[in-house]
Structure formats: structure tokens, C-alpha cells
Amino acid sequence: MTEYVLVKNQIDRDLIIPDEFKLVSSTQRQRNREKVRVERYQQEKEVVSNNAHLTLVYGEDGRLISYNNFFGNPSLPLPSENNLVQLATDVWENLDADYARGLQFMRIDRLKRFYKTSKGKRFDFDVLWIKFAHNNGSYNWVTIGPGGQIMEVERESEWDYMRSRRATEEWNYDDWVLAREGKGPQLDAPEALA
């Protein structure tokens, strides 16, 4: 049975929790000077970096700041770009209609994502990243993956113009977390400094 993400006690049917994924970690972190809750869902009981997982980041007020689904079927095709802006706009409208009114479409990029199975097999796949600017000065996006699945939604991402890289902490990306914990290398720009 398909489960969906809850945002302020409301089901968001755009954002799925993959079958058999269970909450394995919930931690308090700092993001853009705000205390946030970072939740991780996966099949395995122990957290293994870059495995198939889902990360949710919630703000102090309960709003969903980030949804990152690192699981999908890489053999499915990407959707055409024809209706992607409307699809992404609908995702924002369903998530937070007030916030969505401040968004302006910027561009669509084709990016790579990956996850590893419990046996270490790596699955790489392409995604379509639909980027928006917001009146508050932040960058925001919806990422669509194979089969038209919503893979990412992120809001309020700040940019460090002096360093040409993201300024917002990336608790939703395992390689950044590893760098932050001193267990991996510093990531190249445009990723945030750990």
C-alpha cells in the first residue's frame, strides 16, 4: 500500500514514501539559521550512506523544506519536457499555495542521481531539475525522475555568490553529511561547504 508524506497533518499525494521504507532516523539540525528536523526512511535498519533512502527536512513550523527520494526504477524513461513546468508548479501549489505565489520559473536542467543497493550495486539515473527563484531571494526546485516520479522538492536554498556555491546546509545529501562529519572529502562547488 502506497504511503505519502504528511505535511502539517495533511497528506501530500505528490510525495510518496517508497514501499517497505520505514523511519530509521530523526535528528535536529541547523539549516539557514533555523532548527530543522531531518528524517530518514529506508528498508535497512542501519543507515548506510548513499543507499536507497528518502530524506525529509521539516522546519520549526512544520513546513516541508526538502523531500529527497533516492530510489526509483532507472530503466523507466524520463518524461518529455513539454509539461514539466506546469507539473512542478502543481507540486508547489499542492505543497504550499501561499509560498508558490512567490515563485518564478528559471530553467530545466538534466542532472544525474544514484543510489546503491544493500549489496553495493550502484544505479545511476538521469533526472530533470526544474528550478525556480522566489521573491524571498532563495532558489527552489522540483526534480522529476524516471517514469515521471517526483524525486526532489526543495525550498529556501540560499546561494553564496562570493564562493559560487550553495550557502544552505545539505542534510539531505549523504556525501555532504559525510564531509560535514569528517568522514569524506569536501565537495566541489556548487555544493555547500561542509
C-alpha angles and dihedrals in degrees: 000000000000117000124202135205117265117222115186089340092306123115114238105205092193091066117063131191104220118246115277093012113137132186107265102164138024118178139167115238140163120253123172091344091306128112107241136182116234116200125189125199125189143137098252120074094225122062111248115184116250095005121136103291147137123232124196125188118197127190126228090266093052096255116143108246100174139015117184120177111189095183133081146118107284091192092068117092124249115250120253116267093238099101101016097110091053091046091051091046090053090051089054092046091052093046100045118347094187092053092044091062089068095054127105122189115244111172150312121248130185110229138171128245132176146182135190128229122232087263092055098255110148122222116196121190141169124246135187113235114205108197128200135182119219130214087243089067097253132121121238136180151179118212121206119200139186113327092016093287118160103242103170142014119179133171137185097025111166126209129221101217094185092058097031091233142100115286097195120092114253105219087152095066119071097208090055091048090051090051091048090052092048092247097111142026125283108266122242121247135305085046117087121263109261 
